[in-house]
């Protein structure tokens, strides 16, 4: 969710993440419905897909964790290059 848009600062590459909360869904999880199914299965150890999905996400997944700002901005680098050309 975009909370506000500020005028660009000189010397800052855009787009640029200044902060955030919560973990984004993993790639190829099936959109919003798939993400909610994933969260439900991970919360319930007796869920039939719990073990398979836990393996799929790499052994752990904390939906309340936010990736580091450095990681988010690193992932924005290709968009920053494109944006700088326009």
C-alpha positions as CSV (number, residue, x, y, z in Angstrom):
1,X,0.0,0.0,0.0
2,X,1.4,3.4,-0.9
3,X,0.8,5.8,2.0
4,X,2.1,9.0,0.4
5,X,4.1,10.2,-2.5
6,X,6.9,12.8,-1.9
7,X,8.8,14.9,-4.4
8,X,12.0,13.1,-5.6
9,X,15.2,13.7,-3.6
10,X,18.3,14.5,-5.7
11,X,20.8,11.6,-5.7
12,X,18.2,8.9,-4.7
13,X,17.4,6.1,-7.1
14,X,13.7,5.4,-7.6
15,X,11.6,3.4,-6.9
16,X,12.9,3.2,-3.3
17,X,11.5,1.5,-0.3
18,X,11.7,3.6,2.9
19,X,10.0,1.1,5.2
20,X,7.4,-1.6,5.4
21,X,5.7,-4.3,7.4
22,X,4.8,-8.0,7.0
23,X,6.3,-10.6,4.7
24,X,5.2,-10.7,1.1
25,X,3.9,-14.0,-0.2
26,X,6.4,-16.4,-1.7
27,X,6.5,-16.7,-5.5
28,X,4.1,-19.1,-7.2
29,X,1.9,-19.6,-4.1
30,X,-1.3,-19.2,-6.0
31,X,-2.2,-15.5,-5.5
32,X,-4.2,-14.3,-2.5
33,X,-6.2,-17.5,-2.1
34,X,-3.1,-19.6,-2.3
35,X,-1.3,-17.4,0.2
36,X,-4.1,-17.7,2.7
37,X,-4.2,-21.5,2.2
38,X,-0.4,-21.5,2.8
39,X,-0.7,-19.6,6.0
40,X,-3.5,-21.8,7.3
41,X,-1.5,-25.0,6.5
42,X,1.6,-23.6,8.2
43,X,-0.2,-22.7,11.3
44,X,-1.7,-26.2,11.7
45,X,0.8,-29.0,12.2
46,X,-1.9,-31.6,11.6
47,X,-3.0,-30.0,8.2
48,X,-2.5,-32.6,5.4
49,X,-0.2,-30.2,3.4
50,X,1.7,-28.8,6.4
51,X,5.0,-30.7,5.9
52,X,5.0,-30.4,2.1
53,X,4.4,-26.6,2.2
54,X,6.9,-26.2,5.1
55,X,9.5,-27.8,2.9
56,X,8.4,-25.7,-0.1
57,X,9.0,-22.4,1.8
58,X,12.4,-23.6,3.0
59,X,11.6,-24.9,6.4
60,X,10.2,-21.7,8.0
61,X,8.0,-18.8,7.0
62,X,7.2,-15.9,9.3
63,X,4.4,-13.8,7.7
64,X,4.9,-11.1,10.3
65,X,8.6,-10.5,9.4
66,X,9.6,-7.8,6.9
67,X,12.5,-8.3,4.6
68,X,15.3,-6.0,5.2
69,X,15.2,-2.6,3.5
70,X,18.5,-3.4,1.8
71,X,17.0,-6.6,0.4
72,X,13.9,-4.8,-0.9
73,X,15.9,-2.0,-2.5
74,X,18.2,-4.6,-4.0
75,X,15.2,-6.2,-5.7
76,X,14.1,-2.8,-7.0
77,X,17.5,-2.2,-8.7
78,X,16.2,-3.4,-12.2
79,X,13.3,-1.0,-11.9
80,X,15.6,1.8,-10.8
81,X,17.7,1.3,-14.0
82,X,14.6,1.3,-16.1
83,X,13.1,4.4,-14.4
84,X,16.4,6.3,-14.8
85,X,16.2,5.8,-18.6
86,X,12.7,7.2,-18.9
